[in-house]
């Protein structure tokens, strides 16, 4: 929670006031958001409160970020809503959410035990952005009916005028506050709007006028117990839990690393797995729902001045106290106001600039980003994640299927060698200098001989080929066989194959593969030495 070198006395003197002040600002503001995201997931509103209490304590004990806000998240709420459609008959959504949270926690803890923190690389930046944008649009569309009081999720008319007045009024005030207010006024504006809506709803007795409200919340009771142990239920939700675990970890790690760069700190990816896993495990045993980090709540903790993970503990304690004291007033809160809160929160993160940037940089990645977004909006989150992972792998294979081998020559007057297409260099007629610009592995090794042969065909006087191997960081058995095939093909043409600047680990792998039995060329310490020799 704070540095081992920091004593409790030093902490209380230097950081306690700042962490507690930050928690005081954050805790009250997160109550309406927690309620809203629980409703978005199709769960009772108090589940969102439970997800913001004990899971925060678990993350504070095991996580690594001092500002990561753990709790209900909009994107995960939408995924949970779709996952709960798979629960068998006779199982309530709340029971399904507990099983999902426990499964997500077990998956993340298992990944931490197996040191699988590289899971984050399964989702590329274009896929992650396309997924989040699609989820943002889906969430916004899903909030239009409660915002306007329409009769169905896909049919806006007929509207309910009183509900629409509350929803659109809150939406307008939230947008104006976000645009024109600054500092503490901007932070507390959503809370003031919420309190004003509560007071107005109470004075006008809006339930009698047909306005949907949150309703009476049950007493704040953290029922610590294992979720329902039902084989059919667990097997039905397991695929959804895998996707939730992946998305929870990847999105949380992106948020943690982004804020860590602002603060000049470092994040431990494995400890993030442990912290998130423990938070979800606790969520599954305390009446909550799957949790992750929210960018908006994490930025709020950062801006409020959080200095250590003790802020999360203070937030949990203060939220519990606030939820206990405010349970009766919150029953009067119109659901249209909660819908407005969700709309403003999610749409504030909507960014279209990455689509334009990706289109200029790499159109295949831009197309994948757009396709993932479209799949989220028109089909499902699970299908979009599967498409994103498959598309990223396909693009990776496309880029690496043919190794980049550059023809290089000597920069005049130096011992440096550069690509002939980009620099004015000197080349020998009888010695061909080539640079392999990537590791030799099964995805690209098969075409190595063909690529080198193309260069030789354009230089028929070649009697020796020197491969600059410094960019090659690794070689697998496929790469070893490709090198043997190239060596054999060149010997048939009476061309000698030499290597230069081979890295130690690569040379160790070549020796382990017994390459001394067939390799007849030389290994030079420098490429200049190799090109200068006869």
C-alpha positions, 0 to 999 in steps of 0.5 A: 500500500506504501513503500516498505521503506516508509514507516507507518509513522512517516505515512501518517505524517506525510500521506494520510491527509492527502489519501483521505482527502482524495477518498472523501472526494471520490467516494460520494461521487462514485455512488451514483455511478456504481448504481448505474452500472449495476442497472446497466448489467441488468442487476439490482442497484445495490450490487454496484455498491457491493462491487465498490467495497470489499473488492477495493480492499482486496486490490489495495492489498495485492495490486501495484497502482496507487490510483487504479479505481476498482469497481463496476465498469461500463464495458464490463457491465455490458458484457455481463448483461450479455453473459447473463442471458446464458444462465439456465432457467431458475437462476437469478441474474444476481446469482449468475453475476456472483459465479461470473465474478468468482470465475473471473477471479480464479482465471486471473489468479491462475494466470498470475500463478502461471506468469501469463501477464503477456495475455495483454498482448492478445489485444492490439491497440486498434482492437482495444480501441475499436472494442471500447468505441463499439461498447461506448456506442452500445451503452449509449444506445441502451440508455436512451429508453430509460433516459426518455421513458420509452416503452421498449429497448429498441423502440423509442416512442411513445415517450414518457414526458415526466421521465424524459424531462428528468433525464434530458434535464440532468443530461443537459446540466451534466454536459454544461458542467463538464464543458464550463466548470473547472476544478472542485466545481466540476468534480462536485457538479454531478453530485449536486445534480444528483441531490437536486434530482432527488429533492425534486423527485421527493417534492413532486412525488414522481413515482405517482406520476409514472416516473421510474425510480431506483426504489427502496434499497435493501439494508447494506449487508455484505453476505460473505458466502460462496456463490451457487455451485451448479455444474450447469451454471458454471459451464454455461458461464465459463466462456463468458468469464474467460472473455471478461477476465481478458478484457478486465486485465487488458483494460485495467493494465492500459489504465494503470500504465497510462496513469503511471507514466503521468506520475513517473511510476512503474506498474508490475503487470503480474501484481495487477493480475493478482490484485484484479484476481483477488478483487473479483474473487472477493466480489464473487463472495460478497454479493457483488459483480465482476470488477475492473478498473475504470479510466474515469474513476482512476483519473478522478483518484489521480486528480483528487491527489491519491498518493498510495493504495490506502486511498482505495481502502478509505474509498471503500470505508467511506462509500459503505458509510455513505451508502448506509446513510443515503439508502433512504434518499437514493430510493427517490432517484429517477432512473432517467438521471442515472441513464444521463450519468452513464451517457455523459460518462461513457461518451466523454471517452468517445474518440474518433481521431484514432480511426483517422490516424490508423487509416493514414498509418496502416489501413488494414489495422484501421479496417480491423478497428472499424470492423470490431466496432461494428461487430460490437454494435450489431452483434455481440461483445464476445464475437467482437473480441474473438474477431479482434484477437483472430484479426490481430494474429492474422495481421501479425502473420501477414507481416512476419510471413516473409522475413525482411532481408535488406541489401546493405553496403558500406558508407564511404570512409566508415565501417558502417553498413546501411540499406542501399535503398536509403543511403549512398553506399559502396558495394562489392561485386563478388560479396553480397552483404545482406541484413536479416531484420527479424528473428528466424522463427516458424512464421517466416523462416520457410521463405528465407532461401527464396528471399536471399536467392532473389538478391543473388539473381540480381547480382550474378557475380556473387561468390560469397554471401555475408548475412548480418545477424545482429537484428536476429534475437532468436531462432527456433528449429524452423529457423535452423532448418531454413538456414541449413536449406539456404547453406545447401542451396548456395553451395550448389551454386558454389557460393559461400555463406558467412555470418556476422555479428551473431548474438550469443543466445542465437549462437548457443541455439545453433550449437545446440542444433549441431550446426557445426556438422554441416556449416562450412562458412565463417562467423565474423565478429563484425560485418565489416570484417566479413565483407573485407575478407576473401 
